[in-house]
Amino acid sequence: MQNEKRQNILFVATMILMSIYLLWRMIFTLPWDQGFWNMVFGILLIAAETVTVLTTFELFLQKMQKKHTQLDFPNIAPEHYPDVDVFIATHNEPVDLLYKTVNACTFMDYPDKQKVHIYLCDDGGRPEVEELARQFGVGYLGFPENTEAKSGNLNHALSKTSSPLIATFDADMIPQHTFLMKTVPYFLVPELTEDNRQWLLRTEKKRSDKSKSGRRRLKLGLVQTPQSFYNPDLFQFNLYAEQGIPNEQDFFSREVNILRNASNAVAYTGSNTVISRKAMEEIGGFPLKTITEDFETSIRLQQAGYITYATQEVQAAGLTTTTIQSMIKQRIRWARGILQSLQNTRAIFSRKLAFWTRITYLSSFLYWWSFFNRLIFIMAPILFALFDFQIVNVSFWQILIFWLPSYFCYSMSMRYLSSNIRNQRWSQVIDTIFMPYLIVPVLLETLHIHERKFKVTNKKKAADRQWMTSLLYALPHLFLLLLSVAALLRYVHGKYGLALFYSSIIVFWLVYNMIALCYALFFMIGRRAYRETERIRAQEDVVIQYKENNLRYEARTVDVSEHGIALYVSQPIYLPPESTISLNVKTERYEANLNAVIVNVKKDGEGWRYSVKVQPLSEMDKRQFMQIIYDRKHSLPEQLNLWDTAYDDMVRNVQRRVIQPFSNQRNMPRIPIQCPVVFTNGDRCTLRSFNFLFFSATDFQGDTTTGGLVTFYTKSNIEVILQHTRKTRSRRDDMLLSVVNIDDLAERGLIDQMLDDLMQSQSESATED
């Protein structure tokens, strides 16, 4: 409560200070006497500042109302849950991608699973998709003659089904098992009343009256859960920031869309949603004359008097775009589609919408002009410092008095606004990256020059992500960076002392923009992707077995993926290389049996990490294993690492691109030891390391050239037979001795004891020294 009060005070103070700043800028700083072009650029700059600030004010006001716009989540008796149709929309996505989504849908909890009707809605009419539906025992709704993109596909599904609620998923969005249980109950609130913390069915009279809380009967059109992703987006991946920043779309899905509950302007994002069939029938189904049918659907529901509600808890995760080209195309489609839908529905001027709803849609319209604003903010100091444009008529001390306090409060407010999902620096970086590619589409769409063709986003990983090709997308950023450098050099040339101090505002502005442009260059250069599937951090119990030698170990997963698992064990374990071992992975809900082959072993803190390639033993094991991987909260960050600065990001990007990491491809652990031994023939040496198959040894006393067998006994009288290989360890002088009787020791279960004996001998030797 105290934090909320502090937040609201800061928001109010920021709005007051920024309003004073904008009024001062408009009245006193425009260059009226500096000529036509100076005046034009001066007006553009103040317009960009005003639009940016006012759209943020709208979010501040919604944030202040956030707690008052949350719906109560009711406790529903199992018999009251209605039937639900689950639509999985597909166009040309591969079957292996659909497999994971359909599989997850079959595992969703529901009191009576007979009431959950899953349909693959395939507007491609593909036989392999129909076969997949048959394999899972779900419905198939093929519509190969569809000419109306996703809207036509979903409308066809609506016409073939009848449940009162509809859950929609994109082909790549994998729901958690709790999805329906965390969304459907909201739709039963109109039928219930809360009495002493118990939810009871309303009588007919109560249904027409206000409830005890004073609220009128809820008319709920849809419940939208956040869009979330299990793979790093391009900002996280290309900038080596997978553990430092959240997904770029999290700010909208987990913050902005939640805030829009306050004005009933929540956007339907096309997936991870439950919708009322009655509401959809009332608006005539999914709209057709737009390339963002989801966004327009939510507006039309609101115009029909329905509430669209966004929840904060992630209940499904999908695959985000993995190429720069597809991300830019996706963003252009969103920009043009949202502007189309605002024009189609006249949402900003519609009397069917409440005043604050229309204000929110005005803010949505202005948001897409933020990229043009970003260009203005980059060009303004360049025009002044490089080309001598006088676009602001102001003194240094006036800037400190009017701009500095408002800028400081604005930056702090942005942090409160985004709940550490986004800060001002990352907003500038993201806008700078997209800026060159969105200005023209937004302008064309604003002028009603429409794009009608729906384009499915490509989410396949690029096989040839070469930096020269990607760099072509960075040419506008490179040009602006060179102009900024030239402006900076020209502006500070010959300035010393106070002259340089008075120039600090322009220098700061130029450097600030240059940092964002450097981020853009690193982003566009990209980073090569080696993995076919994503690793997701997970700590689950694993039993490892090698049946030939009766070996059995317990471990924990570090991360899991469709083709591999990283296992953590506290002590090194013996598993024969290039041999198939058995894994049993078990969670509270799922269990899968897998065949595995070790591909890498390395030290991990106090323990050891074993990386294995895996293959499920059966179809049921595959289905269970897919759920072990994906039915969880994803492991990517949900908040910014506040300790990371722009300097840290720049250094990390340079280092990771210049310094190539050492690749360790061992499939056995190399355990360091320092253990003197005496062989039965009287020879001596010091064992330096051990990987179960070989010892490396040095300090030999005796004949080391025979290549024969030698034997020693551990403290527990375990016989270890070695053979000289006459080979040395790579880049060392240590001699390699192979362990001849390793399989016998494994079968007798003596390996762990042998290793303990060696470690104990090492400790005793160190004590004596």
N, C-alpha and C positions, 0 to 999 in steps of 0.2 A: 504493500500500500504506500509506503514511504517512497519507494522507487518510482511508482506511478505518479505520485504528486510531484516529485522532482522533475520527472520527464515532462509533465504537462507545463510546469513553470518554465522550463527551458524552451518548449515549443512556443509558448506565448511570447516569451522574451525574444526569440528568434524572429517571429512574425512581425513584432513591433520594430525591431532593429532593421530588418530587411525592408520593411515598408518605408521606413524613414530613408534608408539608403536609396531605394528606387525613386522615391519622390525627389530627393536631392539630385539624383542623376538626371531625371527628366527635366527638372526646372533650371538647374544651374550648370550642367556640364556639357550640354550639347554644343557643338562647334558652329554656332549660327553664322559666324563671320569668317569661316575658313574655306569657303567655296563649296560647290555643289557636291563633289565626290566625298569630301570630308564629312559633309552633312549626311550623305546617304549611308556611309559606313558607320557613322556615329549613331544614327537611328537604328540600323540593323543590330548594332551591339546592345543598345539599351533594350530593344525588343527581345533579343535572345536572352538577356538577363531576366527580363520580366517574366517571360514564358517559363523559364526554368524554375524561377522562384515560386510562381503562382501554382504550378503543378505540384510542387513539393508541399505548399501550404495545404492543398487538398488532402494529401496523405497525412500530414500532421493532424488535421482535424479528425480524420477517420481513426487514426491511432488513439486519439484521446477518447474515442467512443468504443474502442474495441471490446472491452469487457462487458459492455452493456448490450452487445449485439450477438452474444453467443447463445445458441439454443440449448435448452436442457436435453441431456441424453437420457431417454427413458429406459426403464427396466421392463422388458416386454415378456409376457408369458409365451411359451413356445407355440401354443395353438393359435396365437394371433398373427404370426408371421405369414405374409401373403406369398403367392407365387411370384417368381422372378424369372424373366427371360434374360439370358446373358448373351449379348451380341459381341462376337469377335470379328471385327471388320478386316477383310484382307483383299488385296488387289493383286500384287505380284511378288509378295514376300516369300522367301524360301520356306519349305515345309519344316526344316529343322528349327527355324525360328518360331513358327506357329506351334510346333510340338510343345515347347516349354510353356506357352501361354495356355493352350488347351489343357495340358496336364495340370497346371496350377489351378485352373478353374474347377476341375473335377475334385480337388482337395479342399475347396472352400467350405467352411463350417456353415451349417444351417440346421435349425431344429428338425425339419423334415426335408431331407435332401431330394425327395420326390417332387418338391415344389420348385426346384432349381432346374431350369431348362436351358441348356447351353447350345448355342448355334454358331457354326462357322459360316459367316456371311461372305461368300466368295463371288465378287463380281467378275472374276476371271473364268469361272466355270471349269476349273482345273480338275482332272481326274485324280491327281495325287492328293489334292486337298480333300476331295470327297472320300478318298480311301483313309485319310487321317481321321476324319470325323467318324468313319465306320470303326476304325481301330479303337477309338476312345468311347464309342457308344454315345456320341453327341449328335445333335441335329446338323444337317447340311442344307444351306439355302444358297444354291448357285444362281447367279443372275448374269450370265455372260453377255446378254444384250444391253446391259446397263450403259447409258450414255450420260448419266448425271453424277458421275464420280461417287464420292463417299455418301453424299446425301441420298442419291438414288439407291445405293446399296442398302442403307439403313431403312429407308422408307419401304423398300421391298420386304425387308425382314419384319417391319412393323405390320405389314399387310398379311403376313403369314403366321403371326403369333398373337397371343391374347392376354398374357399376364399383366396385372396392374402396374408392375414395376419393371423397368428395363435397366440392366447394367451394361455399359458399353466399354469395350477395351480395344485399343489399337492392337495390331498383330504382334507387336513386340513387348507389350505391357504385361508383366507377370504379377498377378494379384497375390497378396498374402492370404493365408487361410482365414484371417479375421475380417476380410474385406466386407462381406455382406453383413456380418454381425455388427460392424462399426458404422454402417450407413443406413440400412433398411429401417431400424427403429425410429429414425427421425420422421419417417413418413407416417408412423402410427400415432404421433403426438396429437393430431386432431381428434383421434378416437379415445384419448386417455385424459385423465385428470390426476394431478398429484395430490395425495392426501396423506399427511404425516410421513413423507418420504416414500410412500408407496404409490405405484402407478396403477390406477383402476380404470376400467372401461366407463366412459361417460354414459349417462342415461340419454334418451332422446331429447329431453328438456335441456340438459346440460350442454348438449352438442350445439344448440342454437344460442346459448347464453355465453357470456364471458366466463372464463374460468376464475378461480379465486384470486389468481395473480393479476387479473384485470386485462389479460391479453385476449384479443379476439381469436377466433379459430384460425389456426395456421393453414395457409394454402401454399403447400410446398411443391415446387416444380422440379427441382433437382438438388442433389447433394454432390458436390465436387470435392474429391480428395486430391491432395497435391500430386503434380507430375514429378516423378522422381526417377533417377537413373542409376543403374548399377555399374556402368562403365564411366571413366572420367570423360568429361566433355573436353572440347579442344582447348579451352582456356586452362583447364587443369593440366591436361596432357602436354600440350605444346610449350607451356611455360614452366614445366617441371614443378607444378604446384598441386599435385594430387592430394597432398596432406596439409596444404596451407589455405586453400580457399574452397568454398562450397561450389556446387554446380551453378553455372551462371543463371539458370532458370529458377533456381530456388528462391531468389528474391521475389519474383512474381508469384510463384505457386505457394510459398510458405509465409509470405508477408503481405504483398500488395493485394492478392486475391482474397486473403482473409480479412484485410481491412475493409474491403468493399462490401462485406456483410453490413457495415454501418449504413450504406446508401442503397442497399439491394441492387448492386451492380456487379455481382460475382459473375465471372466469365466461365462458361462451359468450355473446357479445353479439349474435348473430343474423346477423352478416355478416362478411366478410373472414376466413373461417374454412375450414379443411379438416378433415373429419370422417371417421372410419373407418366404413364401411358395416357391418362386422361388429359394431362396438360399438353402432351404432344399432339393428341387428336384435336384439341381445341385450337392450336396454332397451325394446324394443317400439315403436321409432320416436319421433317428437317428441310430447311429452306434450300432452294436450288440455285438461285442467281447470285452466288457468291463463292469464293474459293476458301472461305473460312466459315463453313456451315455451323461449326460448333459455337463460335462467338455470336453469330447472328441468332442461333437458337436461343441462347440465354437472353438476349435482348427481347425477342418476341415473347418469351415466357413472362418476362417482367412486364411487358406491355399488356399481357393478358391478365395481370394481377397476381401472378405467382411469385413466390420467394425463391431465389436461387441462393443456395447456402454453401459456403466453403468450410471444410474442416482442416485442421492443422496437422493431424497425424498421418504420416505416409502409410498407405495401404497397398501400393503397387509400385513396381519399378520397371523401367524399360531400357531400351538401348538408344543413347543419344547419337547424334550425327558424328561421324569420324573423319570427314574430309572438309577442308575449307570451302570447296566449291558447293557441297551440299548444304553446309551451314548457311552460307550467304544466300543461296536460293531459297532455303527455308525461311530465312528472316525477311526476304523480299516478299514471299508469299504471305507471311503474316501481316506485314505492313500494308500491302495492297488489299488483302482480304478484310482486315479490320476497318480500313477506310471505306471499302465497298459496303460492308455491313452497316456502318454508321450512316452512310448515304441511303441505303435501301430502307432502313427503318426510321430514318430521320430522328435518331435517338436523342440528339442534342436538343432538338426543338419539340419532341413529342410530348403532347399533353397527357398521354397515357402513362407517362413516367413521372415520378416525384421530382421535385426541384433538385435535390442533392444527387439523385441518380443521373439527371441530365448534366450536372456539374462534373460528375465522375467521367461521363462519356466525352465531355469537352476536354477533360484532362487526358483521356485516352487518345483523342485526336491530336492534341498538342504534343504528347509524348513522342509521336513519330516524327515530329519536327525537331526533336532534340539533337538529331544527327546533323541537321543544318546548323543548329545553334553551336554544336561542337566545332564545326568548320569556322564559324565566326570567331569563336573564342581562340582558336589557333591562329587565325589570320590577323586578328586585331593587333597584337604586339609586333608581328612581323611588319605590318603596314607602317606602324609607328617607327620602329627601330631601323628598318631597312630602306623604306621608301618615303620616310618623313611625312606620313599622313598624320594630321592632328585631328583624331576622331573623338577625343575626350578633352574637354577644356577644364583642367583641374590642377591643383598644386599638390606637392608631395604630402604636406601636412593635412590637407583636406582628405586625402585618401586614407591616411592613418586614422583620422577621427571618424569618418563615415563608413569606410569599407572594412577595416581590420576587425572591429568588434562584431559586426554583423557576419563577417566571413567565419570568425572563430565559433560563434554560436551556431551558425548554419552547419559547420562541420560536425560539431558535437551532437546536434539534433539529428543529423543523418545517421549517426551511429545508434542513437536510441530508436530511430525509426525502423532500422533494418534488423534490430536484434542481433547485431554482429554477423549477419549474413552478407552484408554488403557495406562498404564504406565509400566515401566520396572519391577516393583515389581509384578504386576498382570500377566505379561507375564511369569515371572519365576514361579509363582504359578501354572498357567495353564499347562505349560510344565512339571512341576514336577508331577502333578497329573496324566497326561496321560503317562508319560515317561515309566513306567514298561510294559505297554501293547502295545506300538507301535514300540518298537525297533525291535523285532523279525519279525512282519509282514512287516515292511519296508525293512529289510534285505532280507527276502524271495522274496519279489516282485522285489527288485533290481536285484536279481539273477535269475529272470524270473520264479520263482516258484509261479504260479498264483493261485488266487482264482477266479473262474468263476461264482459261484452261487450268484445271487442277493438276498439280504435280506432286506425286508421292515422293517424300524425302528418302534419298538413298542413305542407308545406314551401314553399308558394307565398308570394311576397312580398305584403305587404298593400298594396293600391292606395290605401287611404284611412287611412293610419296617422296619425290626427289626435291631437294631444297631449291633448285633453280626454277622448277615449275611453280612451286608455291610462292616463290619470291615475286613472280609476276603480279600477284595480288597485292604485293606491298609497294608497288611503284608509286601510288599516290602518297602513301605514308613516307616513303623515302624522299620524295620531292619536297614535302612539307618539312621533313626533318632537316634537309639541306638548307632550305630557306631559313629555318629557325636558327641553325648554327651560324649562317652568314649574318643574320640579324644580330645575334648575340655578339659576335666578333666585332662587327661594325659599331655597335652601340657602346661597348665598353672600351673601345680603342681610345687611348689618350686620356681616359678618366682616372683620376686618383682622389684619394681622401674623401672630402664631402661630396664631390661630384659623383663619385662612385656610390656613396651612401644614398644620395637622392635618386640614383638610378636603380636602386635595389628592387623596387616594385616591378618594373619592366623586366629586369633580370630574372626575378622570381617567376614571373608569368611565362617567360620564354623557356626557362629550365623545366618548369612544371609541365609544359606542353611537350617538351623534348622527351621527358621521361615516358609519357604516354605513347609517344610515337616510337620510342625504342621498344616498348612492350609490343606494339603492333608489328614491328619488324621481326622480333623473336617469334611471335605468334605465327606470322606468315611463313617464316623459314621452316617451322614445324619441327617434327621429331619423328624418327622412324619407329614404327610399331612392329614388335617382334612376336607378340602373343596373338594367337588366333582367338582365344576366348579370355574373358576377364577373370582375374583372381579376386575373390571376395574373402575378406578376413572373417574367420570363423573359428571358434574354439569348441570342438566337439570330441567326444571320446572315440578312440580307434583301437581295435584289437588287431595286431599284426601276427600273421602265422606263416611259417614256412614248413609245410607238412613233411617234406622229405627228410628234414632233420629234426622234426618235432619242436621247432622253435616257436615261442609265443611271447609277444611283448605287448605292453600297453603304451599308448601314446596319445597326444592331443593334436588336433589339426591346428595349423597356423593360418592357412588360407585354403580355399577350395576353388576349383574351376571344373569345367565340363571334361577336361582331358587330364587333369592332374591335381595332386594334393601336396601341400607341404606339411610335414609332420614334425612335431617337436618331442624329443625325448631327453630326459635329464642326463642319461649316461649313453655313451656310444653302444650300439647294438650290432650284432653280426647278422647280416643278410647277404647271401651269396650274390655277387654281381651278375647281371644279365639273366637272373633267374626270376621266374614268376612267383610272387608272393600273394597271399590273400589278405584283404583288409575287410574288417567289419566296422562300418561307421554308423554310430547310433546317436540320435538326439532324443528329446522327449517325445517327438511325434513320428520320427522316421527312422528307418534302418535300411542300409544298403550293403550288399556284399560285392566286392570288387576284386578283380585281378589287378596286380600292380607290378611295375618294374622300376627299380631305383635308377634315377638319371643323375642325381647330384646329392652330395653330402657336404655340409660345411658346419663349422662351429657357429653357434648362435648364443652369445652370452655365456651363461654357465652350462648350457646344454648343447644339443646338436639338432640340426635341421636336415631332414631327409626329404628330398623332392622326388615324387614318383609319378609316372604316367599310369593312368587307371583306365579300366574297362569294366562296366557293369556285367555281372554274370548272366542276368536275365532281363527281360523287358520290365518286370516289376521292380527289379533292382535299379534299372535306369530311371524309372518314374520316381522312385523314392529318392534316388541320388539327385535328380533335378530339383526336388523340393528341399533337400538338405542345402543345396547351393543357394536357391533363390527365395525360399520362404523365410526371409529374415530381413531385418533392418540393414540396409546396405552400409558398407564400411567406409564410404567416402565422407569427408568432413561436412558437418552441418553448419559450422561457424568459421569465420576467419581466424587465422592465427594472428592475434593482435600484436605479437612481438615481431612479426615479419615487416620490414620496411621495404621501400622501393630499392634501396641500396642492396639489401639482402637478396631481393628478387633478381636484380641485375647481375650480381656476383654469381649467384647460383646458375643462372642461365649461361653465362660465359663459361664457367667452370665445367658444367655438364656437357657443353658442346665442344670444348677444347680437350678435356681430359677424358680419355676412353677408359671405362672401368675394366679391371682385370676380371676375366671370365674363369671361374673355377668349375671345372667339369668332372671333378672326382665323383665316383659312385660308391666310394667307401670312405669312412671317416679316417682322417690321419690324426692319431692321438699322440700328442707330445709326451715323452717320458724321458727319464734320465736314470736308467736302471743298470748297474753293473751286474754281470752274470758270469758264472764259471761253468763251462761245459763239462760233461762227464769225461772227456779226453784230456782235460787239464787246460784247454785254451780259455782265454778270457776276452771279453769285450764289453762295451757299454751300449746298451740298447737306447736309441735316441727317439724313435717314433714307431708307431704300430698302427696298421690298418686292417688287422685280422688276417690278411693274406701275406703280408710282408712286415718284417722288422727292418728298420734302418739302423745300422750299428757302426761304431767307430772305436778307436783305441784298442785294436786287436793285439792280442799277445798269443802267438802261436802261428800255426800254418793256416793262412787264409786263402791259399791259391788252389787247394785240391778240388774244390767244388763238391766235396763229399757232404755227408750228413753229420750233424752235430746235435747233441741233446743237452737240455738243462731241465732242472726241476724247480718249480715254484715253491713258495713257503708251505703251500698245502699239498705238496708232493704231486703236483700235476706235471706229467711228462710233456715237454714241448720239443718237437723234433723239427729242426731247421735244416735248410740246405743253402749253401753258398751259391748265389746266382752269378757271381763275378760281374755284377752290374752295380753301378752307383746311382744314387738318387739324383734326379735332375738338378743341375747347378750346384751340387754339393759333392763332398768327398765321401759321404756315408756309403757303406756297402749295404746292398739289399740282401736279406736272408728270407727265403720263402718259408712259410709255415706248412710243413708237409702233412701234419695230422690234424688240420683245422676241422675237417668234416667229422672226424672221430670225436674231437672235443665238443663239437656242436651237438652231435647225437647224444652224447653223455651229459649234456647240460653243464659243461665245465667252463664255458667261455667267460661268463661274468666273474666266476671265482678266480680264474686265471688273471683277468684284468685287475681285480682287486688286489691280488698278490703282487702284481707288478707295481701298482701304485704304492702299496705299502712298503715294498723294497726300495722304491724311489725315495719315500719319505725318510726311511731309516738311513739311507745313504746320505741324504742331505743333512740329517742330524749329526752323523759322524763327521762330515766335513766341517 
